[in-house]
Amino acid sequence: MSTQAPLPSRRMNLTIVSSRIFTGDASRPWAEAVCIQDNQIAAIGTNAEVKAASPEHAEVLELPGRLITPGFVDAHTHFLTLGMTLQWVDLRNVPSLDACRQRIHAAVATRQPGDWIIGRGWNHHFWQEDREPTRQDLDDLTPNNPAMMIRACGHSVWVNSLALQQAGITRDTPDPPGGQIDKDPVSGEPTGLLREARHLIEAHIPPATLEERKQAALAAQREMLRFGITGIRSMEKLQQLEALLELDQESFLKLRLYHLLPPPELEEAASRGIKAGWGSEHLWFGQAKIFADGSLGADTALLHEPYLHKPESYGLPFLTPQELREYVELAYSYDCDVAIHAIGDKAVTNALDAIAAARQAYPDRQSRDTIEHVQLVRPQDFQRFLDLGITASPQPPFIATDWNVAMKKWGPERCKTAYALKTFLDYGIPLQFSSDTPVELCSPLLGLQAAVTRQTPEGEPPGGWFPEQRLTLEESIRGYTSRYAWTFRREDRLGSLAPGKWADLTIFSQDLFHVEPQNWPSVNVEMTIVHGEIAYHV
């Protein structure tokens, strides 16, 4: 398959007139018009100011009633995984195990014997059966195909007996470091659930070709542009970066993409000339991704106190505190900032400890580190974020999907500081927002709605979940359009609409400030402009 033609787009001299332009610039947060010349903001201000500064030949686009903002950035994604997921069995928002089985059965009918059947998105907490699946739930559907179904969070997989057989996993297989192979308490046989251990299965799945990875990236890009996203931070590996580099060189990459690598790959990346600061206007690298724990849904988020429904369990650490510190120091040795995945409160504490210790070893380094997810934080740890200058990187859509699960597993007392967006801001801790797609749909409007209401789109729970943690719409928009620029080390070119900055804009069909929050997810993105080009429009 050959690479598709570039998305319809054009670079232009364009003046956009609208009474509602949120600039993100603290000195002048609102404007009426903006002038784009080539790839930059040339002028922004009142209609009269911008028209006076616009070239005579500039095209004028009048957009009354719309809301225009700096380009929305999804600061935590799995970009190529999203593209691959669009080709897999879609198990998202399925109400029962039986409904999942029906989708898998339909997919098997389209494959040849021996082909892997891969799906993603199941969440047993939303199933009528209210139980985790087993290999027996797959075996009758897939007698001739190995199968792996990835949980919504990505931290557990559900596989069939053929997949276990191909991976050589038996009752005698020990748990891998930081992971768990669930086994039947009576027979000792693997149940078909693996927590933080999907690599044991993936090692036996034929890898995607370079062309397949490029096609996945283009599919993911189309998905993101239609939701108004102009830039992302992607948690991938060096192999995925190769596909993105080719797309960038071929001018097919429209998004801005800040690529992260795991610390063990930094040496090989450096040998290829890929070091912190390397890249182009659309693709660059400078941060290492490190895991401190697992996920809430898989019961592997690392806690100070045990899970309510599993009093013997505190979750699973990916790394010991010493290993975590060594990874941070390794990243610093390559002049990389770090992004540490930490969902449980113990993982957050460990991440803070590791960064603090590593900075003592590198006292002159001006680090721009982030802690990802921060779904549960001990009250005494908030101040440490501020003291260390660490950005919190949560996913507001998780509030809507996780609140009920968090209450059952962590309890109401601990949940007072769960998904605590307002507490972070009250401490003066910067926030940058994201979806963790494909864990959640990459629509920033879902995130805005969750951050402002602390409810699902259907209005649950009534009054909002710990409503004292609600943000304003302006605070929430800044979470998607501002702080990421500092993390990306591009604050001189991104993060607000101001003269001299790159022309990245998101244009909504309605002014969100005059639409009820529960209706935001249904508002359309009318246009996505990246680097002065219309990359998407309806």
C-alpha positions in Angstrom: 0.0 0.0 0.0 1.4 3.4 -0.9 1.3 6.4 1.4 -1.8 8.4 0.9 -1.9 11.9 -0.5 -1.5 14.7 2.1 -4.7 16.0 3.8 -6.3 18.9 1.9 -4.6 22.0 3.3 -3.1 25.3 2.2 -0.8 28.0 3.6 -2.2 31.5 3.2 -2.4 35.0 4.2 -5.7 35.0 6.1 -7.5 37.4 8.4 -10.1 35.8 10.6 -12.8 38.0 12.1 -14.7 36.8 15.1 -15.9 38.6 18.2 -14.7 35.7 20.4 -11.0 34.8 20.1 -9.4 33.4 23.3 -5.7 34.2 22.9 -4.3 32.5 26.0 -2.1 35.6 26.4 -2.5 36.8 30.0 -1.8 40.4 29.0 -4.6 40.3 26.5 -6.8 37.2 26.8 -9.5 38.2 24.3 -9.4 39.5 20.8 -11.8 40.1 17.9 -9.6 39.2 14.9 -6.3 37.5 14.0 -4.1 37.8 10.9 -2.1 34.8 9.7 0.8 35.3 7.3 2.5 32.1 6.2 2.9 30.0 9.3 2.8 32.7 12.0 0.5 35.0 13.8 1.1 38.4 12.2 -1.4 40.5 14.3 -4.1 39.9 16.8 -6.5 42.4 18.5 -9.5 44.4 17.6 -11.0 44.2 14.1 -9.7 47.7 13.3 -6.2 46.8 14.6 -5.9 43.6 12.7 -7.4 45.0 9.4 -4.9 47.8 9.6 -2.0 45.3 10.0 -3.3 42.9 7.3 -1.8 42.9 3.8 -4.2 44.1 1.1 -4.4 40.8 -0.6 -5.2 38.8 2.6 -8.3 36.7 2.4 -10.9 37.7 5.1 -12.9 35.0 6.8 -15.8 36.1 8.9 -16.8 33.7 11.6 -19.4 35.3 13.9 -20.6 33.2 16.8 -17.6 30.8 16.7 -15.0 30.4 19.5 -11.4 30.5 18.3 -8.6 29.3 20.7 -5.0 28.5 20.5 -4.6 25.0 19.0 -5.7 22.3 21.4 -2.8 19.9 22.4 -3.3 16.4 23.7 -0.3 16.1 25.9 -0.4 12.3 26.6 -1.2 10.0 23.7 -0.2 6.7 22.2 -0.3 7.9 18.6 0.5 4.9 16.5 -1.4 2.7 18.9 -4.5 4.8 18.2 -4.0 4.3 14.5 -3.6 0.5 14.9 -6.6 0.4 17.3 -8.8 1.9 14.5 -8.1 -1.4 12.6 -8.7 -3.7 15.6 -11.9 -5.1 17.2 -13.5 -2.1 18.9 -14.6 -3.2 22.4 -15.2 0.3 23.8 -18.5 1.3 25.4 -19.8 -2.3 25.2 -22.3 -3.0 28.0 -21.6 -6.7 28.5 -19.2 -9.6 28.0 -21.8 -11.2 25.7 -21.8 -8.1 23.5 -17.9 -8.2 23.4 -18.1 -11.8 22.3 -20.5 -10.9 19.5 -18.0 -8.3 18.2 -15.1 -10.7 18.4 -17.1 -13.4 16.7 -17.8 -11.1 13.8 -14.1 -10.2 13.5 -13.0 -13.8 13.4 -15.3 -14.4 10.4 -13.1 -12.0 8.4 -9.7 -13.6 9.2 -7.8 -16.6 8.1 -6.9 -19.5 10.4 -3.7 -18.6 12.3 -4.2 -14.9 12.0 -4.0 -13.0 15.3 -7.3 -11.4 16.4 -6.6 -8.3 18.4 -9.1 -6.0 20.1 -9.0 -3.1 22.5 -11.3 -1.2 24.9 -13.1 -3.7 27.1 -13.9 -2.6 30.6 -15.5 -5.2 32.9 -16.6 -2.5 35.4 -19.2 -1.5 32.8 -20.4 -5.0 32.0 -23.7 -6.5 33.1 -21.8 -9.6 34.2 -19.5 -7.5 36.5 -16.6 -9.9 36.3 -13.3 -10.2 34.6 -13.1 -12.4 31.5 -11.2 -15.6 31.1 -9.6 -17.6 28.3 -12.7 -19.8 28.2 -14.7 -16.8 27.1 -12.5 -16.6 24.0 -11.7 -20.2 23.2 -15.0 -21.2 21.7 -14.9 -18.1 19.5 -11.3 -18.5 18.4 -10.5 -22.2 18.0 -8.0 -21.5 15.1 -6.8 -18.1 15.9 -4.6 -16.7 18.8 -6.4 -13.8 20.3 -5.5 -10.8 22.5 -8.0 -8.3 23.8 -6.4 -5.3 25.5 -8.3 -3.7 28.4 -9.3 0.0 28.0 -6.5 1.1 30.2 -3.9 -0.9 28.3 -2.5 -2.4 31.4 -4.3 -5.8 31.3 -4.9 -8.2 28.4 -7.4 -11.0 28.0 -6.1 -13.9 25.8 -7.2 -17.3 24.6 -5.5 -20.6 25.1 -3.8 -20.5 21.7 -2.2 -17.2 22.6 -0.9 -18.7 25.9 0.3 -21.7 24.1 2.2 -19.6 21.5 3.8 -17.5 24.3 4.7 -20.7 26.2 2.8 -19.6 29.3 1.8 -22.4 31.6 1.0 -23.0 35.2 4.7 -23.1 35.9 5.5 -19.7 34.3 6.6 -17.2 36.9 5.3 -13.7 37.0 7.5 -11.3 35.1 9.1 -8.3 37.0 6.4 -5.8 37.7 3.7 -7.9 36.2 1.3 -10.7 37.0 -0.1 -13.8 35.3 -3.5 -14.6 36.8 -3.9 -18.2 37.7 -6.9 -20.2 38.9 -6.6 -20.7 42.7 -7.7 -24.3 42.4 -6.1 -25.7 39.2 -3.1 -23.3 39.1 -3.7 -22.9 35.3 -3.5 -19.4 33.7 -6.9 -17.8 33.5 -6.1 -15.8 30.4 -5.6 -12.5 32.2 -2.2 -10.9 32.3 -1.6 -7.7 34.3 1.3 -5.4 33.3 2.6 -8.4 31.3 1.2 -8.0 27.8 4.8 -7.9 26.4 4.9 -11.7 27.0 2.1 -12.0 24.4 3.2 -9.2 22.0 6.6 -10.8 21.6 4.8 -13.5 19.5 2.7 -11.3 17.4 4.1 -10.4 14.0 5.3 -6.8 14.1 3.7 -4.2 11.9 5.7 -3.2 8.8 7.1 0.3 8.4 4.4 1.0 5.8 1.7 -0.3 8.2 3.0 2.0 10.9 2.9 4.9 8.5 -0.7 4.2 7.6 -1.6 3.9 11.3 0.0 7.3 11.9 -2.0 8.9 9.1 -5.2 7.3 10.4 -4.5 8.6 13.9 -3.7 12.1 12.5 -7.0 12.3 10.7 -8.8 11.3 13.9 -7.0 14.0 15.9 -7.4 16.8 13.4 -11.1 16.4 13.3 -11.3 16.9 17.0 -9.4 20.2 16.8 -6.0 18.8 18.0 -3.0 20.6 16.6 -0.3 18.9 18.6 0.4 15.9 20.8 2.9 14.3 23.0 3.3 10.7 22.1 4.5 7.8 24.3 6.0 5.5 21.8 9.3 3.7 21.0 12.2 4.2 18.6 10.6 1.9 16.0 7.5 4.1 15.9 9.6 7.2 15.6 11.1 5.8 12.4 7.7 5.9 10.7 7.0 9.4 12.0 10.3 10.6 10.7 9.6 9.4 7.2 6.1 11.0 7.2 7.7 14.3 8.4 10.3 14.2 5.6 7.6 13.5 3.1 5.5 16.4 4.4 2.6 14.2 5.4 2.9 15.0 9.1 0.6 17.9 9.8 0.3 17.7 13.6 3.1 18.9 15.9 4.4 15.8 17.7 6.7 15.7 20.7 8.0 12.1 20.9 9.0 10.4 24.1 11.2 7.3 24.4 11.8 4.8 27.2 15.2 5.2 29.0 16.6 1.9 27.7 16.3 3.2 24.1 18.2 6.5 24.7 21.6 5.1 23.9 20.5 3.7 20.6 18.6 6.9 19.8 21.7 9.0 20.5 23.8 6.7 18.2 21.4 7.7 15.4 21.7 11.4 16.2 18.4 11.6 18.0 19.1 13.6 21.1 17.2 16.1 23.3 16.3 19.0 21.1 16.5 17.0 17.9 13.8 17.5 15.3 11.8 19.8 13.0 8.9 22.2 13.3 6.5 19.2 13.3 8.4 16.4 15.0 10.9 16.6 17.9 12.2 14.7 20.9 13.4 15.6 24.4 11.7 13.6 27.1 11.8 10.0 28.5 8.8 8.1 29.6 9.1 6.0 32.7 6.4 3.8 34.4 6.1 3.8 38.2 2.9 1.7 38.4 0.0 0.3 36.5 -3.7 1.4 36.4 -6.8 1.7 38.6 -8.9 -0.5 36.4 -6.4 -3.4 36.4 -5.8 -3.0 40.2 -2.2 -2.3 39.6 -2.0 1.4 40.6 0.5 1.5 43.5 -1.0 2.7 46.8 0.1 3.6 50.2 -3.0 1.9 51.7 -4.6 -1.3 50.3 -7.4 -1.5 47.8 -10.8 -1.7 49.6 -12.0 -4.7 47.5 -8.6 -6.5 47.8 -7.3 -5.8 51.3 -4.2 -7.9 50.5 -3.2 -5.8 47.5 -1.4 -2.4 47.3 -1.0 -2.6 43.5 2.1 -3.4 41.4 5.3 -1.3 41.2 6.9 -1.3 37.8 10.2 -0.4 39.3 11.7 -0.3 42.8 12.4 3.2 44.1 16.1 2.7 43.4 15.4 1.6 39.8 13.1 4.5 39.3 15.8 7.0 40.4 18.3 5.3 38.2 16.1 5.7 35.2 15.6 9.4 35.9 19.3 9.9 36.2 19.8 8.0 33.0 17.4 10.3 31.2 19.2 13.3 32.7 22.5 12.0 31.5 21.2 12.3 28.0 19.8 15.8 28.8 16.3 14.5 28.6 13.4 15.6 30.8 11.2 12.9 32.3 7.5 12.0 32.2 6.7 9.5 34.9 3.5 7.5 34.8 2.1 7.5 38.3 -1.6 6.7 39.0 -1.6 5.6 42.7 -0.5 7.8 45.5 2.5 5.6 46.4 3.6 5.8 42.8 3.3 9.6 42.9 5.4 9.7 46.1 8.0 7.4 44.5 8.1 9.6 41.4 8.6 12.7 43.4 11.4 11.0 45.5 13.1 9.8 42.3 13.1 13.2 40.7 14.3 15.0 43.8 17.2 12.5 44.3 18.2 12.7 40.6 18.2 16.5 40.6 20.7 16.4 43.5 23.0 14.4 41.2 22.4 16.9 38.4 22.1 20.2 40.3 22.7 22.5 37.3 20.2 20.9 35.0 17.0 23.0 34.3 14.6 20.2 34.2 11.0 20.4 32.8 9.6 17.2 34.2 6.0 15.9 34.4 4.2 13.3 36.3 1.5 11.6 34.3 -2.0 10.8 35.4 -1.6 11.8 39.1 -5.0 10.2 39.8 -4.5 9.8 43.5 -2.2 12.1 45.5 -1.5 12.3 49.3 -2.3 15.8 50.7 1.3 16.3 51.8 2.7 15.6 48.3 1.0 18.6 46.5 3.5 21.1 47.9 6.4 18.9 46.6 5.2 19.4 43.0 5.4 23.1 43.5 8.8 22.9 45.3 10.3 20.8 42.5 8.6 22.7 39.7 6.9 19.6 38.3 4.0 19.9 35.9 1.0 17.6 36.7 -0.3 15.9 33.6 -3.8 14.4 34.3 -6.5 13.3 31.9 -9.9 15.0 32.7 -11.9 12.4 30.7 -10.9 9.8 33.3 -13.1 11.7 35.9 -16.2 10.7 34.0 -15.2 7.1 33.4 -13.4 6.3 36.6 -15.2 8.1 39.4 -17.5 5.2 40.4 -14.6 2.7 40.2 -12.4 4.9 42.3 -15.0 5.2 45.0 -15.4 1.4 45.2 -11.6 0.7 45.2 -10.2 3.7 47.1 -13.1 4.9 49.2 -14.5 8.4 49.7 -11.9 9.6 52.1 -9.0 9.0 49.8 -11.0 10.2 46.8 -11.1 13.7 48.3 -7.7 14.1 46.6 -8.3 12.0 43.6 -8.3 13.7 40.2 -7.8 16.8 42.2 -7.5 19.4 39.4 -8.6 22.4 41.5 -6.2 21.5 44.3 -3.3 21.5 41.9 -4.2 25.0 40.7 -4.8 26.3 44.2 -1.2 25.3 45.0 0.0 27.0 41.9 1.0 23.7 40.2 0.7 23.9 36.4 -1.6 21.5 34.7 -1.5 20.1 31.1 -4.4 18.0 29.9 -4.8 15.0 27.6 -6.9 12.0 26.8 -4.3 9.1 26.9 -5.9 8.0 23.6 -6.7 5.3 22.7 -7.7 4.8 26.4 -10.2 7.6 25.9 -11.6 9.3 22.8 -9.3 12.1 21.8 -11.9 14.8 22.0 -10.9 17.7 24.2 -14.5 18.6 24.5 -15.1 15.5 26.6 -12.2 16.6 28.8 -13.5 20.2 29.2 -17.0 18.9 30.1 -15.5 16.5 32.8 -13.2 19.1 34.3 -15.9 21.8 34.6 -18.8 19.5 35.8 -17.1 16.5 37.4 -19.8 14.5 35.8 -20.4 12.1 32.9 -22.0 13.5 29.8 -25.2 11.9 31.1 -25.0 14.0 34.3 -23.7 11.4 36.8 -23.2 11.7 39.7 -25.8 14.4 40.5 -24.1 17.6 41.5 -20.7 16.4 40.4 -18.1 14.1 42.0 -16.4 16.2 44.7 -17.6 19.4 43.0 -15.1 21.5 45.0 -12.6 20.2 42.5 -14.4 21.8 39.5 -12.5 24.1 37.2 -13.8 27.1 35.2 -14.0 26.8 31.4 -11.1 29.2 31.0 -8.9 27.2 33.4 -9.8 24.1 31.5 -9.0 25.5 28.1 -5.6 26.7 29.4 -5.0 23.1 30.5 -5.2 22.1 26.8 -3.6 25.1 25.2 -0.9 26.6 27.4 1.4 24.6 29.7 2.3 22.0 27.2 4.4 24.6 25.3 6.8 24.9 28.4 7.0 21.1 28.6 7.8 21.0 24.8 10.4 23.7 25.3 8.6 25.7 22.6 7.0 28.4 24.7 8.4 31.1 22.4 6.4 29.7 19.5 3.4 27.9 21.0 0.9 28.1 23.9 -1.0 31.3 23.0 -2.0 33.4 20.0 0.4 36.3 19.9 2.5 38.0 17.1 5.5 35.9 16.1 4.1 32.6 17.4 3.2 29.7 15.1 -0.4 29.9 13.7 -2.0 26.9 15.4 -5.7 27.5 16.0 -8.8 25.5 16.8 -12.2 26.9 15.7 -15.4 25.6 17.3 -18.8 26.0 15.6 -20.2 27.5 18.7 -19.0 29.7 21.6 -18.5 27.2 24.4 -18.9 30.0 27.0 -22.5 30.3 25.8 -23.3 26.6 25.6 -24.3 24.4 28.6 -21.4 22.2 29.6 -23.4 18.9 29.1 -23.8 19.9 25.4 -20.1 20.7 24.7 -19.3 17.2 23.5 -21.8 17.7 20.6 -20.3 21.0 19.5 -18.4 20.6 16.2 -14.8 21.5 15.4 -15.3 23.7 12.3 -11.6 24.1 11.4 -8.2 23.1 12.6 -5.2 25.2 11.5 -1.7 24.0 12.0 1.4 26.0 11.0 -0.8 28.4 9.0 -2.4 25.6 7.0 -6.0 24.5 7.2 -5.4 20.9 8.1 -9.1 20.1 8.7 -12.4 21.7 8.0 -16.0 20.7 7.7 
